[in-house]
Amino acid sequence: MKIAFLTAGGIAPCLSSSIGALIQNYNRVLPNSEMIGYLNGYRGLLLGKAIEFPDSVKNKYEILFEYGGSPIGNSRVKLTNLEDCVKKNYVKEGEDPLQIAAEQLKKDKVDILHTIGGDDTNTMAAQLSGYLKDNGYNLTVVGLPKTVDNDVYPISQTLGAWTAAEQGAVFFENIVNENTTSTRQLIIHEVMGRNCGWLTAQTAFDYRDRMKNREFIPELLIDQSRWDIDAVYIPESDFDFQTEVSRLKAVMDAKDGVNVFLSEGAGLETIVREMEGRGQEIPRDAFGHVRLDDINPGKWFAKQFSGALGAEKTLVQKSGYFARSAKPNNRDLQLIQKSAHIAVEYAVAQKNGVVGKDIDNNNEIGLIEFARIKGGKPFDPNVDWFCNLLNEIGQK
């Protein structure tokens, strides 16, 4: 039996650990199996670049639990985007990337392929799995859902998201100390989340939860109000700009600063419309997603609020790479290990799909058909814990 691993998309605090947990389970059920990893995701599969996992790796799988990132590398490749695959020299003009991938798997004598990624990765896995089935390839594909955005339907909790929220809170614990460097300072903490505000909301909740365990000295400038969050903006919730300006200007006058948690996708449509109105080209990746680093939503929000609030200094800090690069916390690691255990069981039984906590099955971890996997799952801003948070910080 030969097992292959592939990680793709942006990294999350689960990739190395997921591979480690899969190896751990295969050591148990198929101790003599061969294992390989395709380098840099679907790119390595198309180019036939893979590394073997010798016994020295299989016997040290637990070390992978201590690392973030991916031990076999990632990339963003859409197998059905022929133009992009040709442009990047992954395939030649006229070739079908799905066929190239299938033939490479056949050449490598792979029996089971594990894809670890978000909705784009597993959507590609679904396309590949369908192609393999339709064209008589005897190969099983089982995915694991990773994304810090926690926006894959119908999965209630994606791997690595809890850790990313926790690490974003840790990040802001340091950044917020900048409030002491000037008067009337606006600090914007930009958090990942293109279409889904879950990570921003959960990061804000985790930060305030951690803040409860800190002691402050209100006799000096170390007053809890200066360290607290004053606004949380996410894609799922609209807000009236002038109303927020009035509210936050009062906060600025009262405590000499304002702290904002901003989802990178909040206000994105408005920013894109403004750029298109100026005749600017919108930078996009192979999947058609707007390149948020090039758009810079945090800078746009800072420009809108800074003058209106009379800020003397504005600081925009992104926690994204810091948060997504961490190793998993204990809560995530437990979910990863349980998911990997079930993934191996289904893979050995030759059943295709993605293993995750299924919203439509009481959040039980099980095999979800590829056809049910899709991105863009929104965060529900009406959940009690988030509504309570907004009420506590005075944001209606």
PyMOL commands that set and color helices and strands:
alter all, ss='L'
color gray80, all
select helices_A, chain A and resi 15-29+42-47+55-58+61-66+82-87+97-107+119-134+161-180+198-211+224-227+241-255+268-277+292-295+297-309+320-324+330-348+359-361+370-372+384-393
alter helices_A, ss='H'
color red, helices_A
select strands_A, chain A and resi 2-7+34-38+50-52+112-117+140-145+185-191+231-233+257-263+313-318+353-358+364-368
alter strands_A, ss='S'
color yellow, strands_A
deselect
rebuild
show_as cartoon
